[in-house]
Amino acid sequence: MDNLLIFVCVFYVAMKHCIRWDFRLKFMDFWTSSDFW
């Protein structure tokens, strides 16, 4: 559970920075289409 919390925090910080939108879309597509969980 701690690892998930760390991941969420890192993800939130990354989203707050000006990461390009297309990168976000690709990441979310990869995340939702893979067996990440």
Backbone bond lengths (Angstrom), bond angles and torsions (degrees), N, CA, C in turn:
res aa  C-N    CA-C-N  psi(-1)  N-CA   C-N-CA  omega(-1)  CA-C   N-CA-C  phi
1 M - - - 1.469 - - 1.529 110.30 -
2 D 1.315 116.32 -36.35 1.463 119.90 178.07 1.527 110.91 -62.56
3 N 1.338 116.29 -38.94 1.463 119.76 179.07 1.518 110.83 -62.73
4 L 1.327 116.90 -38.93 1.463 120.59 178.95 1.526 110.01 -64.71
5 L 1.329 116.62 -41.88 1.464 120.77 179.14 1.525 110.66 -61.68
6 I 1.324 116.40 -44.37 1.466 121.01 177.91 1.517 110.28 -60.89
7 F 1.347 116.31 -43.28 1.463 120.74 -179.96 1.516 110.54 -61.02
8 V 1.336 116.74 -44.44 1.464 120.85 -179.94 1.529 110.23 -62.93
9 C 1.323 117.29 -42.17 1.467 120.70 179.57 1.522 111.04 -62.93
10 V 1.329 116.72 -45.85 1.468 120.99 179.33 1.516 110.09 -63.17
11 F 1.340 116.33 -42.57 1.463 121.02 179.89 1.525 110.05 -61.85
12 Y 1.336 116.92 -43.22 1.466 121.50 -179.52 1.527 110.91 -63.12
13 V 1.319 117.23 -44.76 1.463 121.11 178.82 1.526 110.21 -62.81
14 A 1.328 116.63 -42.15 1.468 120.83 179.38 1.518 110.71 -62.69
15 M 1.339 116.80 -39.89 1.459 120.43 179.63 1.527 110.97 -69.12
16 K 1.339 117.32 -32.35 1.466 120.23 179.31 1.519 110.53 -67.88
17 H 1.326 117.04 -33.01 1.459 120.03 175.07 1.523 108.42 -74.36
18 C 1.317 115.78 160.59 1.464 120.28 -172.70 1.520 111.63 -80.91
19 I 1.325 115.24 61.90 1.461 119.52 173.22 1.522 107.76 -72.43
20 R 1.323 115.90 139.77 1.458 119.88 -176.62 1.523 110.76 -62.48
21 W 1.329 115.80 145.10 1.456 122.02 -175.69 1.519 111.78 -62.29
22 D 1.342 117.10 -38.92 1.467 119.87 -178.43 1.524 110.46 -65.07
23 F 1.349 116.97 -34.20 1.464 119.82 175.98 1.522 110.41 -64.46
24 R 1.330 115.84 -40.94 1.467 120.12 178.66 1.524 110.69 -62.67
25 L 1.328 116.22 -42.61 1.463 119.68 179.86 1.523 110.58 -63.82
26 K 1.331 117.01 -42.55 1.465 120.68 179.26 1.520 110.59 -64.31
27 F 1.328 116.64 -41.58 1.461 120.54 -179.43 1.523 110.96 -64.49
28 M 1.338 116.38 -45.17 1.461 120.02 179.96 1.520 110.51 -65.28
29 D 1.334 117.54 -38.11 1.460 121.14 178.18 1.523 110.28 -63.79
30 F 1.329 116.99 -42.86 1.464 121.79 177.40 1.525 110.69 -64.13
31 W 1.339 115.83 -44.45 1.456 121.85 -176.05 1.527 110.70 -64.35
32 T 1.335 117.01 -43.95 1.461 120.28 -175.59 1.524 112.01 -79.56
33 S 1.338 118.41 -22.59 1.458 120.69 -176.55 1.524 112.53 -95.36
34 S 1.329 117.47 -12.22 1.459 120.34 -178.16 1.527 110.44 -95.38
35 D 1.329 115.13 171.83 1.465 120.43 175.87 1.521 108.89 -91.29
36 F 1.333 115.74 53.19 1.463 120.87 -174.41 1.518 111.54 -63.61
37 W 1.328 116.65 -39.16 1.454 120.51 -178.31 1.517 111.01 -88.44
